[in-house]
């Protein structure tokens, strides 16, 4: 992956959003490794949720449903 300074602001915002989703997945019962793996495996889906305007909490609820 590119270094943080090489990322544009939109990419940085998406990464920050995914980190927040991870926190909500952990609060919902996933381990950190499970949350990270799930986000990595489903990154296109999570990216769509991000651009659809879902909050990290809403995205985590969708993933846990």
Helices and strands as residue ranges (DSSP letters): G 4-6, H 9-27, H 32-41, H 43-51, H 56-64
